[in-house]
Structure formats: structure tokens, C-alpha cells
Amino acid sequence: MPSKLSYLLPLLFCSLLFSSLRAQDIQRTLNEMRETQNVLVQTQIQERVTKIVNTPDFVRAANVSLNALVLSNSLTDYLNDVSDLNNPNNSDLGFSLTQRVEELMEQHVFAGAGKPKKGFPRVMEITRGVLQHPLVSTFTSAIPVVNSLSSVMDLVTNLAVNDPSIPVEGVNAFRENIIRYVQHYQGLSDATRKLQGTVMAVQERTDEMRIMLKSFTVQRVTNLFPDQVDQAAAEPSLRNVLLHIYEKDRVTDTIGKILIRYQQDKQPGDISVLTDPRFVYPEYVVNEARFILDELHAITQEYLVAFTEYQHDLEAVLQQSKDIGDADKIDRKILVLQSKLKKVEDAFLNAVHVEEVEYRFKALAKTRISDNR
């Protein structure tokens, strides 16, 4: 009869063999975990390096774009063409205000029995002096023109009061005709004032973004170059910070030296690399960069919309003024302004170049940006 030991030995052998295999599995699992951890840490390090070294390019592109949100030469040309319409001697719309006022005065105020009244040349000389005064003919606003027309109407009223031979009906007819020109120039003034208000509001938003971008950059300097934080914060121009402190090659070189030090210390995959203060790059930094990009998109569009609406308002004023001017010339003027505005938009988008900022953001964040804006 076999002893109990003969039964137990196979069981014991199997148990030992199972324990050995299990230990090997555990060890292999641990090794795999260590390798996985190293891979994950290395991946995190590489992602962190990508973010840090690409951030200066993003800041530089955003700064260039924000600085480009100013009047370009093409915009100046467009606005000058509009402001010329406020000159009393301008005849782009088929009439010269100075000449038209003279014709209306002769027709309704000084024409009696088919003859010009005495003193007409002197009165017209005074009228021309009012309309062609430098404060009227050189201002880009229509308000001086409107004020000068009011002065002319006051002059005619006073003449009629002192000269009974001037018919009341003629004075009233003169006033009604002049009001049409007042409405024209007032319309130009209202459109310009609306544009100025919108541009001012957008410019304030742009200034706020400049402050935010400067703060964003100073915080990155705080991590990498703590000794120069005060210098960076005190710089009036972000461009100087980008040239002398937060410069791309310098950032890349600094990060490279940090990694070399950890490699020399046999810690290339050590999690401590990620906790190094110079390697700090919280996720909210990417969100801040995204916000800057989105605001730049929004501000650019607001500028374009402002001038598109301005053009629309101008066209409405010009269309309503066809009864006092030449319809064909007014249509041609509208086409000229449309063409010049198109050049403004092209030059503006080329200067701001939001696509460059978006490209730099993608390099920084390694994310896809939705095109649904």
C-alpha cells in the first residue's frame, strides 16, 4: 500500500512549480509596468517639451497679429476718399456744395423780375467764405459742413428780415432745398461717428488682449527664467521680452540642459523631471493660449464687420442723395468705395495673419482646432 508521502510529493512539486511560474509572471508584470511607466513618463516629458519650446513662437505670432490691428495704408486711402465727400468743393457726386448754394440763392432769394438783386456778389462772397473756411473744407467730419449750412440759412433769414424785397416764399424754398443737403452731410457724419464708436470699442478689446498676452508671457518667464521676471514685467514692449528674455532658441537651450542633467543623473524617465519648476506647464496654459487665439479671431472679424457696416451705411446715404446729385456719378463712387474696401480687407487679413497664430497654437497644444467659429 503506497505511503501518504508518495501521494503528497507530486502535489508538493506541482505547488512549487506553480509558485515559481506565478513569481515569474509577477516579475514579468512588474517589469512590464516599469517599462510602461517609463514610456508614459517619457511621453509626458516629450509633450511637455513640445509645449514649452513652441510657446514662444505662439506668443510672437499673436503679438505681431495684435500689433497689426491698426490703420493700414489701404484703409487710410479708403477713409480719405470718404472724407473728401465732406469737402464743399468736391464734385464726385455730381455737385459742388458751394456752387449749388450759390445757384439756390440766386434762384430763390436774389432773382427778382429776372434780375439779380443788388448786393448779390457781396453776399455770395460772404457765403463762399463760410463754406470754404479751412475748418470746413479740411475736416474729415461732416459736422463743420452742416454748421456752415446753418450759418448760411441764418444769413439769408437776416437778409430777408432787413430787405422786404426778398420774397418769403423764396426764403422758404431756399431753406427746404438746403435741408436736403444738411440731411446728406448729416448722414455721412452719423455713419462715420458710428464707425468711430465701434472701432474704439474694438481697440479697447485689443488693448486688453495685449495686456493678457504680456501677462501670459511673464508667467512663462517666471517658470524658466525666475531671475528675469521683474525685467520682463517692466518692459513696455512685449517685443523686447521676446527678443532678449523669452527668445525661442534660449528656451530650447534651457530645456535641453535640464534634460541632459537628468540623463547624467540616470533619471531620464524619473517622474521628478515633470515636477521640476522649470518644466511646469499646467493644462490651463493651453486653455489661455486657446482663448487668446479665439479673441484674435473675434477681434479681427469685428473690425471687418465694422467697416462692412460703414460701407453699407455710406451707400444708403449716397443712394438717398441721388435726387441732389448725379445718379451715375454716385453709382460710380459707390463702386470705387467698394473696390477700396476690398483692398482694405485683403491688406488687413494679410497683416493680421490669424492663420499663423492658429498654426503656432496647434504646434503648442498638439490638438485639432474646430473650424466652427
Steps between C-alpha positions, in 0.01 A plus 500: 500500500659831397595735776336841542830660405485347153171679449619832642824532303335559161265751657787680668698504177207645311447760768864606488496506123183714499650737754813534289302570186280747685806682634639522147169639376496756777857600430428524129191707575702730724764541231233577246345754737838666550552515124150633451557760770823604334325526165219706653743730679708538185182580304399758758847650493493521120156663506616747763810585296283554191274742686781696663725546195211587267338756728744784407400460133133525596559813707703662224234426235219625726694817582562574132132448424381724783740773391366471144150597613562863402425723204677381187590710197208354305263591784635853506439526126142376545424740786657792314273430205200508732612815679540678165122483471479748789692764308253768375695526175499127428294403194540118502124460548407735219476822698719751677333624817647848463376531142161345584439744788586790272254373238223456760555848644489655154189300408291546815635800690662755270321448167231768468329564168775300331783718633747429779441733791746761609760377742483141376877474423591623848260257670632210294856596588405477868321169437800352320719614787277312744489181292867496397649589836793263582310368801229386260691386189781309675312320779424131446170536684181628337403699810688819393316488166166465676587792727604713204169429325318608815701823494404559137131450580531747790665748264216471248238537772662818629520639147131431448411673825693812402405501131123482433566446130623147571189278472408283798406219262849511355663482843283200590584327172869567559475355852322185378766438239785559744347255748547222242874571499506520879343153512761370255798626698338408831459145367872484417579629848275244671659213308851618589413554865354147518820358349720695740303373799527138385871525420567660837322214680691239300827684563436488874447126470825474304687690773360260760631208294844659485503519879387139527766379254767689695383339826493159329861547389624628836358188666697279260811704580430444871534125450808495280690816593389603850792745531359710213133516596517861619689602187241333277209657688657846480560489123252735326520294182429128483727492197798581722411210732488267200832627368705504818336273759236262369683424177429167324861377474566593861191312619598193295857511632381530861266201466776296334739566789235392752450168320877442469539549874235241579654261247840537664335426833361176353146634533384539141162346579469621855170665581699772678582651160135596464493664841804717432377863537648587161295221345169611647238546228146463636220410263334837559790661312381330183149625575633855541678473165180374341309795649755743355464337159119511516503866606734586214259333259207690653673839501609460139145418396361795699730738315393360164132511595538861618630616163252287307217666694662839443502438126136392519405819689690718252329336206160560660583871540628527142199319356265739679699795364448418133232768480755771581789357299579301187370142532765357266784672683362384834484140373860527378606642837337208678692256278827683572440481875409131475822429311711691752329327792584162344867607493467600866365158593771314305781711647354472848473120493847471349649718774319339793554146361295311759582175317860531619386531862270202456785295352724591794225409743463156342875445534478609863194298599521207258122517464253544218319830487137495399424704194156586637557855608 
